Amino acid sequence: MEKGAVFPLFYLPPIEYFSKMLIHKENIIIENAENFQKQSYRNRATIHSPNGKLDLAVPVIKGSKSHTKVKDVRISYDFLWQRLHLMGIQTSYRSSAYFEYYEDDFNVFYEKKWTFLFDYNEEMLHLLLKFLKLKIEYKYTEEFEKTYPDLNDFRDSIHPKRNPLDNFKPYFQVFEDRNGFLPNLSVLDLLFSQGPQSLKYL
């Protein structure tokens, strides 16, 4: 039996995040006491656009520096990032097999405004788990711990600047003929391409 794992909350997490969740689903803890980490998946995601990888970043209010608790980080609406993200997703995936099936549910996240990044990411996670048919219950950390000797710790290992921990088998991607197969993108890429078969891929 797997010993369990601690995960951060990400914005449209990469495929690797969910493959690890599946392995450790009996005992998952979500980190909610850490300080916010810039340049991480906590407020960014990578999708497959016609021109290759496209990074989508949720802007946070200035002052949300490294000493701000992740639960206290506020989303900035100084520019229309929601519109830009939605347009990027539509341009990248409108012709994919399952885009229309999921589209309306995702649109809500680009119409309604959330105050806190943590709440936004958590609601997005609930929707993604539902679509992936991943039955996962989790607890929260009660205070920040630097290490978890008895748990697998994915707070830093799943990161845009680090190579994935797993090797990913290719699946069909809309712009693969143009850009080649791009592994470990946001799980949106898998979901829009594979639909109900996504869980089997994970």
trRosetta pair geometry for C-beta under 8 A, 3 or more apart (Angstrom, degrees):
i j d omega theta_ij theta_ji phi_ij phi_ji
1 26 7.0 -52 -169 57 104 159
2 5 7.7 -27 153 -28 121 96
2 23 5.9 131 -85 152 163 81
2 24 5.1 -124 129 -106 142 64
2 26 6.7 143 63 37 96 111
2 27 7.4 -162 102 38 89 103
2 152 7.7 -40 -178 -6 106 127
3 24 7.9 -30 70 -129 47 103
3 27 7.1 -74 148 69 35 140
3 150 6.1 -134 169 170 128 69
3 151 6.3 -153 120 -108 102 42
3 152 6.8 128 70 -20 97 85
4 24 5.5 104 -141 -169 30 108
4 26 6.9 -96 -85 85 83 78
4 27 2.9 -61 -99 102 116 117
4 28 6.7 -155 -157 -67 84 33
4 29 7.0 57 162 -8 116 95
4 150 7.6 22 58 131 108 83
4 151 5.1 -56 98 -121 89 92
4 152 7.1 -175 101 22 39 82
5 20 6.4 -114 121 158 173 105
5 21 7.8 -127 69 -100 132 46
5 23 7.8 60 -15 86 139 95
5 24 3.9 23 6 159 113 173
5 27 7.3 121 15 96 53 79
5 28 6.1 -11 65 -116 80 68
5 29 7.3 -155 103 32 39 78
5 151 5.5 140 -115 179 28 96
5 152 4.0 -32 -104 68 96 95
5 153 7.2 -172 -156 -71 75 23
5 154 5.9 34 175 -7 120 109
6 28 7.9 137 -101 -166 30 54
6 29 4.6 -30 -106 75 77 103
6 30 7.6 156 -159 -97 66 11
6 31 5.7 75 169 -55 104 96
6 141 6.8 48 -142 -64 123 115
6 148 5.4 124 -3 -1 135 162
6 151 5.1 73 -17 128 93 144
6 152 7.5 -173 22 86 63 50
6 153 5.4 -4 54 -118 105 65
6 154 6.8 -174 85 31 55 73
6 155 6.3 -16 112 -41 102 102
7 17 7.0 95 -150 -158 129 93
7 20 7.5 148 -90 103 117 121
7 21 6.9 0 -58 -84 157 93
7 28 6.4 -10 8 -166 116 101
7 29 7.3 156 22 80 68 50
7 30 5.8 -35 73 -109 86 60
7 31 6.7 -144 93 1 33 91
7 138 7.9 -64 43 -138 113 149
7 154 5.2 -4 -104 67 68 117
7 155 7.3 166 -150 -73 23 62
8 30 7.6 74 -150 -161 17 69
8 31 4.9 -38 -97 51 60 120
8 34 6.9 -56 -109 38 105 147
8 37 7.9 -54 -129 27 163 122
8 40 7.6 0 96 140 162 137
8 41 7.7 134 86 75 122 95
8 42 6.0 -65 147 -87 132 97
8 70 7.5 -141 -153 -130 102 166
8 154 7.3 -126 7 103 77 81
8 155 5.0 98 -40 -129 103 70
8 158 8.0 -153 36 64 103 108
9 30 6.0 42 -58 -166 92 115
9 31 7.4 -142 -11 63 74 74
9 32 7.6 39 -12 -87 119 77
9 42 6.8 67 85 -134 65 79
9 70 7.4 144 41 154 103 135
9 118 6.0 94 64 -141 150 67
9 121 4.2 117 150 117 111 134
9 122 5.8 -40 -139 -67 145 72
9 125 6.5 -91 -143 -39 93 141
10 13 3.9 99 76 -88 130 88
10 14 7.6 -52 136 4 162 68
10 17 6.1 -110 29 -99 142 160
10 40 7.9 -109 -112 137 93 90
10 41 4.0 -7 -137 129 121 107
10 42 5.9 -93 -112 -94 57 34
10 45 7.5 112 156 -82 103 90
10 121 6.3 170 87 -154 18 126
10 125 8.0 107 55 -78 64 106
10 158 7.7 -77 -56 114 145 124
11 41 6.7 -156 41 167 71 66
11 42 6.8 60 -7 149 90 26
11 43 5.4 57 -9 -136 136 27
11 44 6.3 95 60 8 122 11
11 45 5.3 -115 108 -36 88 104
11 56 7.7 -124 125 102 125 99
11 58 5.4 -176 -99 -7 163 126
11 117 7.6 -63 -64 -167 111 98
11 120 7.4 4 -105 114 96 108
11 121 5.5 -88 -77 -102 60 98
11 124 6.8 46 -140 65 53 163
12 45 3.7 2 78 -93 112 160
12 47 7.9 -24 139 -61 146 100
12 56 7.2 27 44 70 143 127
12 124 6.6 -76 -61 165 59 141
12 128 7.8 153 -124 -73 51 141
12 186 4.3 3 146 -149 107 130
12 187 6.9 -154 -178 38 67 79
12 188 5.7 -17 -160 -24 118 114
13 17 3.6 -56 158 45 132 161
13 18 6.7 138 96 -36 121 85
13 41 6.2 71 -122 158 66 136
13 45 7.4 -94 -67 -109 13 104
13 125 7.5 44 -8 -101 119 89
13 128 7.4 154 33 115 96 171
13 158 7.8 20 -162 146 105 142
13 186 7.0 127 87 -140 22 69
13 187 6.0 24 80 -8 72 113
14 17 5.5 119 63 -9 63 99
14 41 6.5 -93 -11 -115 96 149
14 45 7.5 174 -60 -142 67 77
14 46 7.1 14 -90 42 102 98
14 158 6.7 -164 49 -175 117 111
14 164 7.5 -134 134 -99 142 112
14 184 4.9 28 178 174 125 82
14 185 6.5 -155 -132 135 84 14
14 186 6.0 -78 -95 -93 49 34
14 187 6.8 123 176 -39 17 73
15 18 6.2 -67 -163 41 42 102
15 19 6.2 39 147 -21 76 108
15 168 6.6 78 89 -116 143 139
15 183 7.8 -95 43 177 135 67
15 184 5.2 -125 43 -125 102 51
15 185 6.8 50 -18 55 103 48
15 186 7.8 102 -37 147 68 13
15 187 5.3 132 -87 -92 56 72
15 189 7.6 -69 -51 61 110 104
15 190 5.5 102 -99 -31 114 139
15 202 7.3 -153 -173 -99 89 86
16 19 5.6 -56 -144 36 34 111
16 20 6.3 30 158 -16 67 106
16 158 5.6 -180 103 -125 122 113
16 164 4.9 -157 -77 -142 142 108
16 165 6.4 120 -158 34 128 87
16 166 5.9 173 -119 27 94 109
16 168 7.9 -91 -69 -66 83 119
16 184 5.2 15 -29 -135 105 112
17 20 6.2 -65 -159 38 24 107
17 21 6.5 26 147 -21 63 109
17 41 7.6 -151 -61 125 134 159
17 154 7.5 136 -123 150 68 145
17 158 5.7 105 -80 -177 80 162
17 187 7.2 -89 56 -41 105 119
18 21 5.1 -46 -142 34 40 117
18 22 6.3 48 155 -26 66 99
18 128 7.5 -119 -83 145 131 119
18 132 6.2 -119 -161 -142 145 169
18 134 6.7 -132 -159 -54 105 162
18 187 5.6 69 -8 -95 137 141
18 202 5.5 -70 119 -123 103 138
19 22 5.8 -47 -153 28 31 115
19 23 7.0 33 149 -18 60 103
19 166 6.1 -49 101 3 153 163
19 202 4.9 -157 -94 -157 71 82
20 23 5.7 -53 -153 33 37 112
20 24 6.3 0 161 10 70 112
20 152 7.5 -141 -168 117 114 136
20 154 5.8 111 136 -83 161 154
20 158 7.3 -121 7 -59 150 135
20 165 7.6 61 -73 56 119 137
21 24 6.4 -78 -142 55 27 87
21 25 6.1 62 156 -81 67 79
21 28 6.3 25 -141 -103 82 144
21 134 6.6 51 114 177 122 148
21 136 6.0 -22 169 -101 114 160
22 25 5.9 -11 -147 -41 27 115
22 134 6.4 -98 -88 -127 84 119
22 199 7.9 147 -106 -154 135 77
22 202 5.2 139 -28 142 155 119
24 27 6.4 -76 174 64 86 69
24 28 5.8 114 116 -80 101 84
24 152 6.3 -130 -82 45 146 125
25 28 6.4 -23 -134 -31 34 118
25 134 7.1 -142 -109 -176 133 96
25 135 7.5 77 179 84 137 62
25 136 5.0 -107 -144 -106 96 94
27 151 7.7 -130 123 -117 113 102
28 136 6.0 14 21 -176 149 113
28 137 7.6 159 48 92 104 41
28 138 4.1 -59 97 -108 102 100
28 139 7.5 157 92 25 55 65
29 138 6.4 159 -102 -171 19 94
29 139 5.2 -28 -112 73 75 86
29 140 6.8 102 -166 -145 76 11
29 141 5.8 84 162 -61 116 73
29 151 6.9 -40 27 -137 123 161
30 122 7.9 75 177 -107 161 102
30 138 5.1 77 -23 139 100 137
30 139 7.3 -170 21 91 76 35
30 140 5.3 -39 69 -106 89 65
30 141 7.2 -121 92 -6 44 79
31 34 5.0 20 159 -10 122 117
31 70 7.3 64 121 34 92 154
31 140 7.9 112 -123 -158 7 69
31 141 5.1 16 -123 0 51 133
31 144 7.9 55 -160 -115 100 73
31 155 5.6 52 -23 -100 161 117
32 70 6.5 -129 -151 76 45 113
32 71 5.4 52 -179 -61 91 115
32 118 6.7 82 -134 -153 94 139
32 140 4.7 -17 13 -160 127 116
32 141 5.8 179 33 48 69 85
33 69 6.8 -46 -157 -147 41 109
33 70 7.7 25 61 31 5 102
33 71 7.7 -8 -89 -10 37 117
33 141 5.0 -106 12 102 110 114
33 142 7.1 13 -41 108 144 21
33 143 5.2 172 -171 -154 169 26
33 144 4.2 -144 118 -54 107 73
34 37 7.4 -21 138 -25 125 99
34 69 7.5 134 88 -148 31 62
34 70 5.3 33 74 -16 79 124
34 141 7.8 63 -30 58 81 150
34 144 5.5 120 -87 -116 50 112
34 155 6.7 157 -72 -155 161 137
35 66 5.6 53 143 168 128 59
35 67 5.7 -45 -139 -124 134 25
35 68 6.4 107 -155 62 80 37
35 69 6.3 -70 -104 -96 51 37
35 70 6.8 130 173 -40 12 78
35 144 7.7 21 -18 -104 72 155
36 42 6.6 -173 -153 117 76 158
36 60 7.4 179 -178 161 155 175
36 64 5.7 -20 67 171 166 92
36 65 7.5 144 70 109 112 19
36 66 6.6 -134 76 -123 72 33
36 68 4.9 -6 13 78 119 92
36 69 7.2 70 -28 124 84 13
36 70 4.9 138 -79 -95 69 64
36 73 4.8 98 -84 -65 144 136
36 117 7.9 76 -119 61 124 145
37 40 4.3 38 106 -4 109 141
37 42 5.9 125 60 0 83 138
37 66 7.0 38 -107 -124 46 84
38 43 8.0 -32 -129 38 52 121
38 65 7.6 -35 -36 -147 123 48
38 66 6.7 -78 -2 -73 99 82
39 44 7.7 -16 -150 12 28 142
39 160 7.0 -116 164 48 73 125
39 161 7.4 20 149 -25 112 121
40 43 7.5 75 72 24 68 70
40 44 7.2 157 96 33 29 101
40 159 5.9 -60 -130 -130 87 85
40 160 6.8 -173 -136 4 35 98
41 44 6.0 -100 -122 68 38 71
41 45 6.7 65 -149 -87 85 58
41 158 6.6 -42 18 127 143 95
41 159 6.9 -142 -10 -121 98 38
41 160 6.3 150 -57 -42 80 90
42 70 6.8 -105 -155 -137 142 117
42 117 7.1 61 155 145 92 135
42 121 7.3 -51 -165 -80 61 159
43 57 6.0 49 126 -163 90 73
43 58 4.3 -113 -166 57 90 94
43 59 7.8 123 165 -68 133 9
43 60 6.0 -81 -110 -37 164 111
43 73 7.8 -109 -63 140 129 145
43 117 5.9 -45 -92 -149 104 141
44 55 5.8 -2 -174 -174 118 100
44 56 6.4 162 -154 84 64 50
44 57 4.3 -19 -99 -101 98 74
44 58 7.1 -146 -71 13 49 71
44 160 6.8 -14 92 -52 125 143
45 55 7.4 156 81 -153 37 56
45 56 5.0 -12 59 58 86 101
45 186 4.2 43 180 -83 115 127
45 188 7.5 68 159 7 142 120
46 53 5.3 -14 -170 -163 114 104
46 54 6.9 148 -156 72 61 41
46 55 5.4 -30 -97 -96 77 65
46 56 7.5 -178 -85 16 27 75
46 160 7.0 128 -33 -122 125 106
46 185 5.3 -114 102 -141 88 75
46 186 5.9 174 64 -28 47 86
47 53 7.6 137 72 -154 34 54
47 54 5.2 -28 65 64 83 97
47 56 6.5 32 0 -13 108 115
47 88 6.6 130 56 141 138 106
47 89 6.5 -136 -113 -102 174 66
47 92 5.2 83 139 131 123 174
47 93 7.6 -79 -175 -36 129 110
47 185 5.9 87 -123 178 32 124
47 186 5.3 -32 -79 27 74 121
47 188 6.2 -29 -108 74 109 124
47 189 6.0 169 -142 -63 69 101
48 52 7.5 -68 -148 -173 63 25
48 53 6.9 -40 -104 -97 52 47
48 54 7.4 139 -126 16 4 91
48 92 5.9 135 83 -166 56 118
48 173 5.5 -42 121 -172 171 127
48 174 6.9 152 106 45 119 91
48 175 5.8 -172 152 44 105 109
48 179 7.0 -175 -161 70 100 148
48 182 5.2 167 -99 47 110 135
48 185 5.5 -65 -37 -92 91 168
48 189 5.3 83 4 -120 109 127
49 52 6.5 -5 62 60 84 33
49 53 7.3 45 21 151 90 8
49 54 3.8 65 -20 -27 126 129
49 88 6.6 -60 -92 -165 119 87
49 91 6.5 22 -142 105 92 109
49 92 4.7 -79 -102 -91 56 106
49 175 7.3 2 117 12 26 160
50 91 6.8 -78 -11 152 107 102
50 92 7.1 -140 -26 -104 65 60
50 175 5.5 -177 -119 -102 42 146
50 178 6.8 -2 -168 88 62 162
51 54 7.3 86 64 -65 91 101
51 179 7.7 96 153 -79 18 127
52 175 7.9 -127 -72 115 33 137
52 179 4.8 163 -96 -130 68 134
52 182 7.3 132 -161 -74 66 142
53 182 6.2 168 -72 -150 89 150
53 185 7.4 -160 -120 -107 88 106
54 88 5.7 -164 136 -167 145 122
54 92 6.7 -133 32 -74 138 135
55 160 7.9 43 -116 -137 122 146
56 84 7.9 168 -132 115 93 93
56 85 4.9 83 -155 -121 129 95
56 88 6.0 178 -84 81 114 153
56 89 7.8 10 -68 -53 155 90
56 186 8.0 -7 33 -44 117 148
57 81 7.7 -81 88 -152 61 135
58 75 6.0 -56 167 -127 111 103
58 81 6.6 130 -130 131 48 147
58 85 7.9 7 -82 -65 73 148
58 117 6.4 141 111 -122 138 106
58 120 7.3 163 -153 106 162 150
59 75 7.1 91 82 -167 60 66
59 76 4.2 -63 116 59 103 113
59 78 6.9 -81 111 36 149 98
59 79 7.3 72 10 44 156 92
59 81 5.6 -179 5 -44 103 155
60 64 4.1 -72 137 59 126 154
60 73 5.2 -33 -148 180 137 105
60 74 6.5 122 -162 76 79 47
60 75 6.2 -69 -110 -111 59 37
60 76 5.8 106 170 -11 9 97
60 117 6.1 -32 -100 -49 110 137
61 64 5.6 102 67 -21 65 111
61 73 7.7 173 38 -171 84 61
61 74 4.4 4 9 79 126 103
61 75 7.2 58 -25 96 86 11
61 76 4.7 147 -73 -72 57 91
62 76 7.6 54 -18 -80 64 138
63 68 7.0 97 133 -70 67 138
64 68 4.8 -95 -145 51 54 162
64 72 7.8 -175 -117 106 89 79
64 73 4.4 79 -144 -133 129 88
64 74 6.6 -151 -65 37 127 64
65 68 5.9 116 52 -10 49 102
68 72 5.5 -125 179 83 92 108
68 73 5.6 109 122 -78 127 81
69 72 4.5 75 66 9 90 109
69 73 7.6 -142 93 -28 48 78
70 73 5.9 -34 -156 -1 39 117
70 117 7.5 -93 -178 83 73 112
70 118 5.7 108 137 -77 85 115
71 116 6.8 6 -179 -175 52 140
71 118 4.8 -22 -117 -8 53 165
72 116 7.3 -79 -141 -129 16 115
73 116 6.6 102 75 -157 56 75
73 117 4.6 -26 99 25 107 123
73 118 6.8 115 48 -27 92 89
74 115 5.9 -46 -135 169 92 71
74 116 6.0 -59 -102 -99 55 54
74 117 7.1 172 -139 -18 7 85
75 113 7.6 -162 85 -168 130 80
75 114 5.9 74 12 85 143 83
75 115 6.8 178 30 175 93 19
75 116 7.0 149 -11 -147 88 6
75 117 5.4 135 -62 -69 86 75
75 120 6.3 60 -49 -22 140 151
76 81 7.9 77 88 0 81 136
77 80 8.0 31 -169 -96 76 40
77 81 7.6 -124 -124 25 52 97
77 82 7.9 -7 -125 -13 93 110
77 113 6.3 -16 -73 -132 148 125
80 83 4.2 0 152 24 112 120
80 84 6.4 126 108 -19 77 90
81 84 5.4 -58 -148 41 39 113
81 85 6.0 40 155 -22 73 104
82 85 5.8 -52 -146 36 30 110
82 86 6.3 28 156 -17 64 108
82 109 7.8 -161 -142 129 106 60
82 110 4.2 154 179 -154 96 71
82 111 7.4 172 156 -54 141 24
83 86 5.9 -57 -147 38 28 110
83 87 6.2 28 155 -18 64 108
83 110 7.1 130 -74 176 33 111
84 87 5.8 -55 -145 38 28 110
84 88 6.3 32 154 -22 63 107
85 88 5.6 -56 -150 35 30 113
85 89 6.3 28 154 -17 66 106
85 110 6.1 -151 79 -107 105 120
86 89 5.7 -54 -147 37 31 110
86 90 6.2 30 155 -18 65 108
86 107 7.0 61 -130 -125 127 66
86 110 4.1 120 -61 169 119 167
87 90 5.7 -55 -143 39 30 111
87 91 6.1 31 158 -19 65 108
88 91 5.9 -55 -144 37 26 109
88 92 6.2 19 158 -14 62 114
89 92 5.9 -64 -146 42 26 108
89 93 5.9 -28 174 25 65 116
89 106 7.2 -126 144 138 160 143
89 188 6.8 -70 -135 165 110 154
90 93 6.9 -83 -129 54 18 77
90 94 5.1 36 -178 -58 66 107
91 94 6.9 -8 -101 -5 13 110
92 174 7.1 143 170 55 60 141
92 175 7.7 -76 -150 -10 72 125
93 96 4.5 -36 -163 6 76 126
93 99 4.7 156 139 -98 96 123
93 174 6.6 -174 -113 -16 48 149
93 188 7.0 -97 -56 150 158 105
93 189 7.6 -141 -87 -110 120 51
93 192 4.4 -28 -159 169 131 166
94 99 5.6 -171 -129 124 26 166
95 99 7.4 54 35 4 15 144
95 174 5.7 119 79 -141 98 128
96 99 4.7 109 61 -38 91 104
96 174 5.2 -86 -77 -62 86 120
96 192 4.1 61 102 147 152 104
96 193 5.4 -81 -159 -80 121 57
97 192 7.3 139 51 157 65 58
97 193 6.3 72 26 -152 104 35
97 194 7.8 73 60 -66 129 14
97 195 6.3 -88 105 -27 109 117
98 101 4.5 -48 -169 33 76 126
98 102 6.2 48 141 -6 94 105
98 191 6.7 -111 90 148 132 62
98 192 5.3 -163 68 -152 86 39
98 193 7.1 -60 23 18 103 7
98 194 7.3 -43 3 70 139 25
98 195 3.6 164 -79 -77 150 100
99 102 6.7 -84 -159 47 28 90
99 103 5.8 48 155 -61 70 103
99 192 4.9 32 -78 -148 72 110
100 103 5.4 -29 -132 -5 33 125
101 195 6.4 42 58 -121 157 112
102 105 5.7 -67 -171 43 63 111
102 106 6.0 50 141 -17 92 111
102 131 6.2 38 -115 -125 124 143
102 191 6.4 35 -34 144 168 118
102 192 6.8 -111 40 -90 131 73
103 106 6.1 -74 -155 40 30 103
103 107 6.3 38 156 -36 70 104
104 107 5.6 -45 -149 18 33 119
104 108 7.8 47 155 -29 57 89
105 108 6.6 -42 -175 8 36 112
105 127 6.0 164 156 -157 118 127
105 131 7.7 167 89 -66 154 122
106 109 5.8 -50 -171 27 54 112
106 110 7.3 28 143 -2 74 106
106 127 7.5 148 -85 141 64 149
106 188 7.9 74 -113 -121 151 117
107 110 5.9 -75 -160 47 44 99
107 111 6.0 33 149 -19 79 115
108 111 5.8 -67 -141 40 32 107
108 112 5.7 5 175 5 74 114
109 112 7.1 -44 -110 48 23 92
109 120 7.3 105 -149 -165 99 92
109 123 7.5 173 -98 103 103 112
109 124 6.1 62 -111 -90 147 99
109 127 7.9 -120 -47 22 126 159
114 117 7.6 120 110 -87 121 25
114 119 5.4 -166 -168 91 123 105
114 120 3.9 166 74 -74 160 98
114 123 7.5 -164 -90 24 142 135
115 119 7.1 36 58 41 74 138
116 119 4.5 83 73 8 99 105
116 120 6.8 -167 95 -8 51 87
117 120 5.5 -58 -148 38 33 115
117 121 6.1 31 158 -17 69 108
118 121 6.0 -57 -147 39 26 108
118 122 6.2 25 155 -21 63 110
119 122 5.7 -56 -145 36 29 111
119 123 6.5 26 158 -16 64 104
120 123 6.3 -59 -152 36 26 105
120 124 6.4 24 151 -16 62 110
121 124 5.6 -58 -149 39 32 114
121 125 6.2 39 151 -26 66 104
122 125 5.4 -48 -148 31 34 116
122 126 6.7 39 152 -22 63 99
123 126 5.6 -46 -152 28 36 115
123 127 6.8 34 151 -16 64 103
124 127 5.8 -57 -154 36 34 110
124 128 6.3 31 152 -18 68 108
125 128 5.7 -58 -145 39 31 110
125 129 6.2 32 158 -20 67 106
126 129 6.0 -56 -148 36 27 110
126 130 6.5 29 153 -21 62 107
127 130 5.7 -56 -153 34 31 114
127 131 6.5 24 154 -14 66 107
128 131 5.8 -56 -146 40 32 107
128 132 6.0 23 158 -11 67 112
128 187 6.0 82 -159 87 128 139
128 191 7.5 -110 -139 -63 82 150
129 132 5.9 -61 -141 46 28 106
129 134 4.7 -94 -153 69 75 100
129 135 7.9 115 167 -89 107 19
129 136 5.7 -108 -144 36 135 106
130 133 7.6 22 175 -74 30 38
131 191 5.9 37 131 -142 133 131
131 198 7.6 26 131 47 88 148
132 187 7.2 -35 -71 172 129 138
132 191 7.1 -82 -75 -94 81 107
132 198 5.5 -91 -124 102 77 123
132 199 5.5 126 176 -75 73 87
132 202 7.0 42 -167 -13 121 150
133 196 7.4 46 -17 -148 133 72
133 199 5.1 -58 62 -50 104 147
134 199 6.6 179 -62 -112 78 108
134 202 7.8 -27 -79 79 120 164
141 144 6.9 68 136 -91 139 38
141 145 6.9 -138 -154 10 128 96
145 148 5.9 91 102 -70 130 78
147 153 6.9 -91 -149 -46 57 160
148 151 3.9 -24 136 47 129 106
148 153 5.1 147 41 -73 105 109
153 156 7.4 17 133 24 102 85
153 157 7.2 118 104 -6 69 113
154 157 5.3 -81 -136 52 55 103
154 158 5.1 23 178 -4 100 110
156 159 6.2 -7 -180 -47 50 129
157 162 6.6 -119 -169 108 44 161
157 165 6.3 33 154 -57 119 123
158 162 7.5 -141 -138 68 15 122
158 164 7.8 24 -124 -124 74 66
158 165 7.5 -64 -81 -8 76 110
159 162 4.3 67 63 12 98 109
164 167 7.7 146 94 -79 116 27
164 168 6.8 16 92 -26 162 108
164 183 6.8 -103 9 127 148 116
164 184 4.5 -161 -65 -74 142 160
166 184 7.8 146 66 -80 91 118
167 183 7.9 -56 -166 -152 47 159
168 183 4.0 149 55 -150 129 114
168 184 5.6 -173 -25 -46 149 78
169 201 7.6 -141 64 -154 107 88
170 176 7.9 93 -166 -137 116 141
170 181 4.3 -66 -121 -124 109 163
170 183 7.8 -86 -88 -80 61 90
171 181 8.0 123 41 -140 42 120
171 190 6.8 70 60 -126 149 77
171 193 6.0 126 124 119 114 136
171 194 5.9 -27 171 -63 149 119
171 201 6.1 -19 -63 -121 146 141
172 176 6.8 -118 -161 -3 50 146
172 193 5.5 -177 84 -172 80 119
172 194 7.9 142 47 -69 88 76
173 176 4.1 118 64 -54 90 101
173 179 7.9 -68 108 66 131 105
173 181 6.1 140 12 -124 128 64
173 182 6.7 122 -130 32 176 84
173 189 6.6 -4 -120 -178 105 110
173 193 6.1 -56 -98 -92 49 150
174 193 7.2 -135 -35 -92 78 101
175 178 4.6 -48 -178 45 87 115
175 179 5.1 40 125 12 102 111
176 179 6.7 -80 -124 60 25 75
176 180 6.4 -10 -163 176 65 12
176 181 5.5 15 -135 -77 110 62
179 182 6.4 -11 124 -40 120 111
182 185 5.6 58 113 -50 107 115
182 189 7.8 -89 82 -163 103 164
185 188 7.6 -75 125 58 102 77
185 189 4.1 47 86 2 127 152
185 190 7.7 169 68 -28 90 80
186 189 5.7 118 69 -9 68 93
187 190 5.3 -49 -160 39 56 113
187 191 5.8 58 144 -24 78 107
187 198 7.6 80 -175 -171 96 136
188 191 5.6 -60 -142 41 31 112
188 192 6.0 23 164 -14 69 109
189 192 6.5 -57 -142 38 21 102
189 193 6.4 8 160 -7 58 117
190 193 6.1 -74 -149 45 25 104
190 194 5.5 -25 176 23 69 119
190 198 5.1 104 139 -132 105 106
190 201 6.2 -155 -160 83 122 150
190 202 7.9 85 161 -57 158 89
191 194 6.8 -67 -115 54 16 81
191 195 6.9 69 -177 -90 53 29
191 198 5.3 -1 -97 -80 57 155
192 195 7.7 21 -155 -62 15 66
194 197 4.4 -104 175 75 98 95
194 198 4.6 133 91 -73 117 68
194 201 5.7 -23 -171 -20 174 139
195 198 6.6 -161 87 -25 18 96
196 199 7.6 -34 174 14 50 99
197 200 5.1 -50 -169 36 68 118
197 201 6.4 74 135 -26 81 97
198 201 5.5 -54 -155 32 38 114
198 202 6.5 37 150 -19 69 103
199 202 5.6 -51 -151 34 36 112
